[in-house]
Amino acid sequence: MESFYALASIAGILVAFVLLVLIATSHNSFKVEIPPDADQPSKLRLYHYVYTLLEVLVSLSICRDSQLCIKDLHFDEVPVRIYLPRAPPAGKRRGVIFFHGGCGMFGSIRSYERICRYIAQKADSVVVSVGYHLSPEYKYPAQTLECLMATEHFLKTSENYGVDPARIIACGDSAGGTFAATVCQELVNRTDIPKIRAQVLVYPFLQALNFNLPSHQKNAFTAFLSRERTVCYMLKYLNKDCSLKEAVLAGSHVPESMNLKYRKWINPDLIPEIFKLGYKPPLPTSFLPEVHEETKELLKTRLSPLLAEDAVVCRLPDTCIITCQHDVLRDDGLLYKKRLEDNNVKVSWYHMDDGFHCALGFFGYGIFSFPSSSKIMNYTVNFIKGY
């Protein structure tokens, strides 16, 4: 009899899940076009349905949040969702402007709902989640420009939301970390708006000059973000042909003059020895001018903030960098950490020995989450609370 009840319970859960999926797939939020030449299109469609279903289930609880007032607004025509703690403040609160990851092509305000709510609650902060429009419908650099516009708007109007304009922090993961780093760099010379107080970069993408660093070799085939997929995503983000992938991976898109100029900043020799186990220097490659011409946006600071000049880097705000051992982008964070420290910028660094790229995205999903997800989230909150 106990076996019967157990089987009945499992069957009921499965039926409920199937019904949810059927309802979900009939909803406009779940409509999607999967290119026939995409990597495993059937699997991608299934993952889209499951991921969006989780998003909807999370978003259904928004109105029931007794601790936060949540509003959807536009900052200079850029969609944002703002999270305001309901508890009366002792004074003006800090503000956090959050840029979600997803290579500029995936992700949304809704998919980062639980992360932004957690930051707002635990750090007692007003959080602005930026819903920049995605590529390829909105061509690069629309995403960076919209992140910049939303940040400028918040810096100018923060007091309207009970925020101290001198306590605003930029935060993002993966490509969102790229946007946070780029926004901070582009604002260093502005004197007409308040300065960003600090930045939080969670496993950020910071350079497209060298895809043969130790972390690229060690994590070449790691789940979620392999070495090849990193370059493919960047090319798709820029609306470039993925047939350029092999040349970019080999470094043929970089003129020797640039390699020489940036060797002082992007170089395996700058990576601590503990992170270089098994590293093998790549074979020499030939420069291909036609590939460089087609992909030169990869070497601009908007996509590669690590290439910014010292005159910019030395003026950046206090920085928190979170890296993961099992991540192709690990060394981007390590190299930026060194650059910032060399320029006397205060850096807090947290390294996840068991972490992987996309770990933060699993935060708040109960049994579907990972211990590293909570560790990254809590370290981010603790850093923010210090400002």
C-alpha positions as CSV (number, residue, x, y, z in Angstrom):
1,M,0.0,0.0,0.0
2,E,2.8,2.4,0.8
3,S,4.3,1.7,-2.6
4,F,1.0,2.5,-4.2
5,Y,0.8,5.8,-2.5
6,A,4.3,6.6,-3.4
7,L,3.7,5.8,-7.0
8,A,0.5,7.8,-7.0
9,S,2.3,10.8,-5.5
10,I,5.0,10.6,-8.2
11,A,2.4,10.3,-10.9
12,G,0.5,13.3,-9.5
13,I,3.7,15.4,-9.5
14,L,4.4,14.4,-13.1
15,V,0.9,15.1,-14.3
16,A,1.0,18.5,-12.6
17,F,4.4,19.3,-14.2
18,V,3.1,18.2,-17.6
19,L,0.0,20.4,-17.2
20,L,2.2,23.4,-16.2
21,V,4.4,22.9,-19.2
22,L,1.3,22.6,-21.5
23,I,-0.1,25.8,-20.1
24,A,3.2,27.5,-20.2
25,T,3.9,26.6,-23.9
26,S,0.6,28.1,-24.9
27,H,1.6,31.4,-23.2
28,N,3.2,34.2,-25.3
29,S,6.2,34.4,-22.9
30,F,7.2,30.9,-24.0
31,K,7.1,31.6,-27.8
32,V,10.5,31.2,-29.3
33,E,12.2,30.7,-32.6
34,I,14.9,28.1,-32.6
35,P,17.2,28.4,-35.6
36,P,17.4,25.0,-37.4
37,D,21.2,25.2,-37.5
38,A,21.5,25.8,-33.7
39,D,23.4,23.3,-31.6
40,Q,20.9,20.5,-30.7
41,P,17.7,22.6,-31.4
42,S,15.3,20.1,-29.8
43,K,17.3,20.1,-26.5
44,L,17.5,23.9,-26.7
45,R,13.7,24.2,-27.1
46,L,13.1,21.9,-24.1
47,Y,15.6,23.9,-21.9
48,H,13.9,27.1,-23.0
49,Y,10.5,25.8,-21.8
50,V,11.8,24.6,-18.5
51,Y,13.9,27.7,-17.8
52,T,11.0,30.0,-18.7
53,L,8.6,28.0,-16.6
54,L,10.9,28.5,-13.6
55,E,11.0,32.2,-14.4
56,V,7.2,32.4,-14.4
57,L,6.9,30.4,-11.2
58,V,9.3,32.8,-9.5
59,S,7.6,35.9,-10.9
60,L,4.2,34.8,-9.6
61,S,5.4,35.4,-6.1
62,I,6.5,39.1,-6.8
63,C,3.2,40.6,-5.6
64,R,3.3,38.6,-2.4
65,D,6.7,40.0,-1.3
66,S,5.9,41.8,1.9
67,Q,9.5,43.1,2.3
68,L,9.8,44.9,-1.0
69,C,7.9,47.3,-3.3
70,I,8.7,46.3,-6.9
71,K,8.0,48.5,-9.9
72,D,8.6,48.3,-13.6
73,L,9.8,51.6,-15.0
74,H,11.8,53.1,-17.8
75,F,15.0,55.0,-17.4
76,D,15.5,57.1,-20.6
77,E,13.5,54.5,-22.5
78,V,15.5,51.6,-21.0
79,P,13.2,49.0,-19.2
80,V,14.2,48.6,-15.5
81,R,12.7,46.9,-12.5
82,I,13.3,48.6,-9.2
83,Y,13.2,46.9,-5.8
84,L,12.6,49.2,-2.8
85,P,12.6,47.8,0.7
86,R,9.4,48.6,2.5
87,A,10.9,49.0,6.0
88,P,11.4,52.7,7.0
89,P,15.1,53.5,6.5
90,A,17.3,55.1,9.1
91,G,18.7,57.4,6.4
92,K,19.3,57.3,2.7
93,R,19.9,53.8,1.4
94,R,22.7,52.6,-0.9
95,G,21.7,51.8,-4.5
96,V,22.7,48.9,-6.6
97,I,22.4,48.9,-10.4
98,F,22.4,45.3,-11.7
99,F,23.2,44.1,-15.2
100,H,22.3,40.5,-15.9
101,G,24.4,38.0,-17.8
102,G,23.7,36.1,-21.0
103,C,26.2,37.2,-23.6
104,G,24.0,40.2,-24.5
105,M,21.7,37.7,-26.2
106,F,20.0,35.8,-23.4
107,G,18.6,36.5,-19.9
108,S,16.1,39.1,-18.7
109,I,14.9,41.1,-15.7
110,R,12.6,38.2,-14.9
111,S,15.3,35.6,-14.9
112,Y,17.3,37.5,-12.3
113,E,14.3,38.3,-10.1
114,R,15.3,36.2,-7.2
115,I,18.9,37.5,-7.2
116,C,17.9,41.1,-7.2
117,R,15.2,40.6,-4.5
118,Y,17.8,38.9,-2.3
119,I,20.3,41.7,-2.7
120,A,17.6,44.3,-1.9
121,Q,16.4,42.4,1.2
122,K,19.7,41.2,2.6
123,A,21.7,44.4,1.8
124,D,18.9,46.7,2.6
125,S,19.4,48.4,-0.7
126,V,17.4,49.9,-3.6
127,V,18.2,47.6,-6.6
128,V,17.7,48.6,-10.2
129,S,17.7,45.7,-12.6
130,V,18.4,46.8,-16.2
131,G,16.4,45.1,-18.9
132,Y,18.7,46.1,-21.8
133,H,17.4,44.9,-25.2
134,L,19.1,41.8,-26.6
135,S,21.2,41.1,-29.7
136,P,20.7,40.3,-32.6
137,E,17.3,42.2,-32.7
138,Y,19.1,45.2,-31.2
139,K,22.5,45.3,-32.7
140,Y,25.7,45.9,-30.7
141,P,26.6,48.2,-29.0
142,A,22.9,48.9,-28.1
143,Q,23.3,46.7,-25.0
144,T,26.3,48.7,-23.6
145,L,24.7,52.0,-24.4
146,E,21.5,51.1,-22.7
147,C,23.3,50.0,-19.6
148,L,25.2,53.3,-19.6
149,M,22.0,55.3,-20.2
150,A,20.2,53.6,-17.3
151,T,23.1,54.1,-15.0
152,E,23.4,57.8,-15.8
153,H,19.6,58.2,-15.2
154,F,19.9,56.5,-11.8
155,L,22.9,58.5,-10.7
156,K,21.0,61.7,-11.5
157,T,17.7,60.7,-9.9
158,S,18.7,58.3,-7.2
159,E,17.5,60.6,-4.4
160,N,13.9,60.3,-5.7
161,Y,14.1,56.7,-4.6
162,G,15.6,57.4,-1.2
163,V,19.2,56.5,-2.3
164,D,22.3,58.3,-1.3
165,P,23.9,59.2,-4.7
166,A,27.4,58.7,-3.2
167,R,26.6,55.1,-2.4
168,I,25.7,53.5,-5.7
169,I,27.3,50.2,-6.7
170,A,27.4,48.7,-10.2
171,C,27.0,44.9,-10.3
172,G,26.8,42.2,-12.9
173,D,27.7,38.6,-13.7
174,S,29.3,37.2,-16.9
175,A,28.5,39.7,-19.7
176,G,26.7,41.7,-17.0
177,G,30.1,42.0,-15.4
178,T,31.5,43.3,-18.7
179,F,28.7,45.9,-18.8
180,A,29.4,46.9,-15.2
181,A,33.2,47.2,-15.9
182,T,32.6,49.2,-19.1
183,V,30.1,51.6,-17.6
184,C,32.5,52.4,-14.7
185,Q,35.3,53.0,-17.2
186,E,33.1,55.3,-19.4
187,L,32.0,57.3,-16.5
188,V,35.4,58.0,-14.8
189,N,35.8,61.4,-16.5
190,R,32.3,62.6,-15.9
191,T,32.0,65.5,-13.5
192,D,28.3,66.3,-14.0
193,I,27.0,63.3,-12.2
194,P,27.9,61.4,-9.0
195,K,30.6,58.9,-9.1
196,I,29.9,55.1,-8.8
197,R,31.2,54.1,-5.4
198,A,32.1,50.4,-6.1
199,Q,31.7,47.7,-8.7
200,V,31.0,43.9,-8.3
201,L,32.2,41.7,-11.2
202,V,31.0,38.1,-11.0
203,Y,33.1,35.9,-13.4
204,P,33.2,38.7,-16.0
205,F,34.3,38.5,-19.6
206,L,37.0,41.2,-19.9
207,Q,39.2,40.5,-22.9
208,A,39.0,39.0,-26.4
209,L,42.7,39.3,-27.3
210,N,43.9,35.9,-25.9
211,F,41.8,32.8,-25.8
212,N,44.8,30.6,-24.9
213,L,45.3,31.5,-21.2
214,P,45.6,28.8,-18.6
215,S,41.9,28.9,-17.7
216,H,41.0,28.6,-21.4
217,Q,43.0,25.4,-21.7
218,K,42.0,23.9,-18.4
219,N,38.3,24.6,-18.9
220,A,38.1,24.2,-22.7
221,F,35.2,21.7,-22.5
222,T,33.6,22.7,-19.2
223,A,29.8,22.7,-18.9
224,F,27.8,25.9,-19.7
225,L,30.6,27.9,-21.2
226,S,33.3,26.1,-23.2
227,R,36.2,27.8,-24.9
228,E,34.7,27.4,-28.4
229,R,31.3,28.5,-27.2
230,T,32.7,31.6,-25.7
231,V,34.1,32.8,-29.0
232,C,31.0,31.7,-30.9
233,Y,28.7,33.7,-28.6
234,M,30.9,36.8,-28.9
235,L,30.8,36.5,-32.7
236,K,27.0,36.0,-32.7
237,Y,26.6,38.9,-30.3
238,L,28.5,41.1,-32.8
239,N,26.4,39.6,-35.7
240,K,29.6,38.1,-37.2
241,D,30.0,34.7,-39.0
242,C,30.9,31.9,-36.6
243,S,33.2,30.5,-39.3
244,L,35.7,33.1,-37.9
245,K,35.8,31.1,-34.7
246,E,38.9,29.0,-35.3
247,A,41.0,32.0,-36.4
248,V,40.0,34.0,-33.3
249,L,40.7,31.1,-31.0
250,A,44.2,30.8,-32.5
251,G,44.7,34.5,-32.0
252,S,45.0,35.3,-35.8
253,H,42.7,38.4,-35.3
254,V,45.4,40.3,-33.3
255,P,48.2,42.2,-35.0
256,E,51.6,41.6,-33.6
257,S,51.8,45.3,-32.6
258,M,48.8,44.9,-30.3
259,N,50.1,41.6,-28.9
260,L,53.3,43.5,-28.0
261,K,51.5,46.5,-26.6
262,Y,49.1,44.5,-24.3
263,R,51.5,41.7,-23.3
264,K,52.2,43.7,-20.1
265,W,48.5,43.2,-19.1
266,I,47.4,40.0,-20.8
267,N,50.0,37.3,-20.4
268,P,50.1,33.8,-18.9
269,D,53.2,34.9,-16.9
270,L,51.0,37.2,-14.9
271,I,48.8,34.3,-13.7
272,P,49.8,32.9,-10.3
273,E,51.6,29.6,-10.6
274,I,48.9,27.8,-8.6
275,F,46.5,28.4,-11.5
276,K,48.8,27.3,-14.2
277,L,49.1,23.6,-13.6
278,G,49.2,21.7,-16.9
279,Y,49.4,24.9,-19.0
280,K,51.2,24.6,-22.4
281,P,52.2,27.7,-24.4
282,P,50.2,27.7,-27.7
283,L,51.9,27.2,-31.0
284,P,52.8,30.4,-33.0
285,T,50.0,31.6,-35.4
286,S,49.9,33.8,-38.4
287,F,48.1,37.2,-38.3
288,L,45.2,37.4,-40.8
289,P,44.4,41.0,-41.6
290,E,41.0,40.1,-43.1
291,V,39.9,38.4,-39.8
292,H,41.2,41.4,-37.8
293,E,39.2,43.8,-40.0
294,E,36.0,41.7,-39.6
295,T,36.4,41.3,-35.8
296,K,38.1,44.5,-34.6
297,E,35.2,45.3,-32.3
298,L,36.5,42.5,-30.1
299,L,39.6,44.5,-29.3
300,K,37.8,47.7,-28.3
301,T,37.4,48.5,-24.6
302,R,33.6,48.2,-24.7
303,L,34.1,44.5,-25.2
304,S,37.6,44.1,-23.7
305,P,37.8,46.4,-20.6
306,L,41.1,44.9,-19.7
307,L,42.6,46.8,-22.6
308,A,41.8,50.2,-21.1
309,E,44.7,52.6,-20.5
310,D,46.2,53.1,-17.0
311,A,44.8,56.7,-17.0
312,V,41.3,55.1,-16.9
313,V,42.0,52.1,-14.7
314,C,43.6,54.2,-11.9
315,R,40.4,56.2,-11.5
316,L,38.0,53.2,-11.1
317,P,36.0,52.6,-8.0
318,D,36.6,50.0,-5.3
319,T,36.1,46.6,-6.9
320,C,34.9,43.1,-5.9
321,I,35.9,40.4,-8.4
322,I,34.5,36.8,-8.0
323,T,36.2,34.1,-10.0
324,C,35.5,30.4,-10.3
325,Q,38.0,27.6,-10.8
326,H,36.0,25.7,-13.4
327,D,35.4,28.7,-15.7
328,V,37.1,29.6,-19.0
329,L,36.9,33.3,-17.9
330,R,38.7,32.7,-14.6
331,D,41.9,34.3,-15.8
332,D,40.1,37.4,-17.1
333,G,39.2,38.2,-13.5
334,L,42.7,37.4,-12.2
335,L,44.3,39.7,-14.8
336,Y,41.9,42.5,-14.0
337,K,42.5,42.1,-10.3
338,K,46.3,42.6,-10.9
339,R,45.7,45.6,-13.2
340,L,43.5,47.3,-10.6
341,E,45.9,46.6,-7.8
342,D,48.9,47.8,-9.9
343,N,46.9,51.1,-10.3
344,N,46.2,51.4,-6.5
345,V,42.5,50.5,-6.8
346,K,41.1,48.7,-3.8
347,V,40.2,45.1,-4.7
348,S,38.3,42.4,-2.8
349,W,38.8,39.1,-4.5
350,Y,36.8,35.9,-3.8
351,H,37.7,32.7,-5.6
352,M,35.4,29.7,-5.7
353,D,37.5,26.5,-5.9
354,D,34.3,24.5,-6.6
355,G,32.6,27.2,-8.7
356,F,31.7,27.2,-12.4
357,H,30.5,29.7,-14.9
358,C,26.7,30.4,-14.5
359,A,26.7,29.2,-10.9
360,L,25.0,32.4,-9.7
361,G,22.1,31.8,-12.2
362,F,21.0,28.8,-10.1
363,F,20.7,30.8,-6.9
364,G,17.3,30.4,-5.2
365,Y,16.1,27.3,-7.0
366,G,16.1,25.0,-4.0
367,I,17.2,21.5,-4.8
368,F,18.2,22.7,-8.3
369,S,20.7,25.2,-6.8
370,F,24.4,24.6,-5.9
371,P,26.3,25.4,-2.8
372,S,28.6,27.7,-4.9
373,S,25.5,29.6,-6.0
374,S,24.7,30.7,-2.4
375,K,28.4,31.3,-1.6
376,I,28.7,33.7,-4.6
377,M,25.4,35.4,-3.7
378,N,26.3,35.9,0.0
379,Y,29.8,37.2,-0.7
380,T,28.3,39.7,-3.1
381,V,25.8,40.9,-0.5
382,N,28.5,41.1,2.2
383,F,30.6,43.3,-0.1
384,I,27.7,45.6,-0.9
385,K,26.8,45.9,2.8
386,G,30.3,47.4,3.4
387,Y,29.3,50.6,1.4
